[in-house]
Amino acid sequence: MEKRIQFRRTSYAKERAGQFWVRFFAFIVDLHLVGILTIPVYFILGELGYNAEYQLLNLKYLELENIIAIVTLLTYFTLMEQSKWRASFGKMFLRLTISNTNGERLTLAKSALRNLLKLLSIGTLIGVWIIDATKQHQSLHDILAGTLVNRK
């Protein structure tokens, strides 16, 4: 007599949807993708006189590089999370979506607010540490912006 083990996939998947490590992995995927896409920008800056010799000595180049990276990431996340897909490519890869607390698609303003607040969450680290402590696995920026990370 053979016994079959059945797994409750839907409840487990929903339970794990917004947990820290799932979201962290999606974020790493997005960082790599955006990093690859911004290589041409840094190449163009190098051709304009910001070459490798000056990178170590010229702090202004490093400031410009950081500003470009932050603006690019904020724009990427804001536009992707308010789009019809409701997710960045990293979140899509892991079958996660972003919605407001009513389950609706984010507006551009709410998506921008969420991503600006994400800087606060990541900067303080407390904002991301609380993800697994909250009932709906919300980080600080999700709580303040009124958003949820859901499993498709």
N, C-alpha and C positions, 0 to 999 in steps of 0.2 A: 504494500500500500504506500503510495507516494503522497507526501504532503507538499502543498504549494504554499510558498510564502508570498503574500500580497503586500505591496507597498502602497501607502497612501501618498501618492505623488503630489496631488494638488495642494493638500494642506501643508505638507512639508515645504513645497516650493514657495507658497505664499508666506509661510512662517519665516523663511530665510531670505525673502525678497530684498529687504532693505538693510540686512545686517552689515556690520562694518567691513568685513573682509571681502564680501561680494562687491560692495560699493568701491572699496579701495582698489580692487583689481580692475574694475571698469575705469576708474580714474587713471590708473597707470597705462591702460590701453590708450586712453584719450591723450595723455601726455606724450606718448610716443608718436601717435599719429600727427598731432599738432606740431611736434618737434620736427618731424620729417617734412611737413608742409611749409615750415618757416625757414628751412635751409636756404631756399633761393633768396629770401629777404636778407639773410646774413651774408650771403655771397655777394649780393648787390652792394651792401654796405661796405664790404671789403674792397670791392672794385672802386668805390667812391673815395677811398683813402683811409678807410679804417682797416688797415691790414694787421696781420698777426703780430708784427713788431710792436705796435702801439697798444695792443690789447692788455699787456701787462702794465704798461706805464700810463695809459690814458683812461682815467676813471670815467670820463664822460662817455666813452664807448660802452663800458660795462653798464652804466646807468641807462643808456639808450637801448641796449640789448634787453635788459630787464623790463623796461617799460613796454617794448614791443612784445615780449613774451606774455606779460600780464594782460595787455590789451587784446592780444590774439586769443588767449585762452578765454577771457571773459566774453568776447564776441562769439567765439565758437560755441561755448556752452549756452549762452543766452539764445542764440539763433536756433540751435539744434533742439533745445528743451522746449521751446515754444512752437516748434514746427509740427507738422501733421504726425511725425513719428514720435514726438514727445520724449525723445531721448537722444543722447550723444551716441556716437558709434560704439563706444565702450559699453554703454548701458544696453544698446541694441544687441550687442554680441552676447550679453548675459541675460537678455530678455527682461530688462527692467524698463519702466516708464516713469515719467514725472507727471504728477497731476496736482490740482489744488485739493483741498480737503473734501470737496464734493465730487471728486473723480473727473473733473473737467480739464481740458487742455489749458495750459498757462497762457496768459496774455504776454505780450512782449515786455510790458512794464513789470509784471510779477516775476517773469523769468530773469530780467535784469536785476531786480531787487534780490532775488534768491542767490544769484551768482556774486553780487557785490557782498552780500552777507557771508558767502562762502569764504571770502578772504578772512573775515573775522573768525569763523569757525576753525579754519586751518591755522590761522595765526595764533590762536589761543590754545589750540589742541583740545581744550575742554569741549568745544563744539562738536568734535568728531568722536571723542571718548564716550559721549552720552548716547550714541546711536543704539547700542545694544541694551542700554538701561531704560529706554523709553518703550512704551507699549507698542507704538506703531513704527519703531525703529527710525525715529526722526533725529536728525542732527540739529544743532542750534540754528543753523540757517533755515532748515525746513520748518522748525517751530515758529521762528520769527516771521517767515514769509508765508506761512500757512500752506505748505506743500507736503506731498507724500511721495515716496519712492515705492512703486508697485511692481509686482511680477506680472508679465503678460499672460 
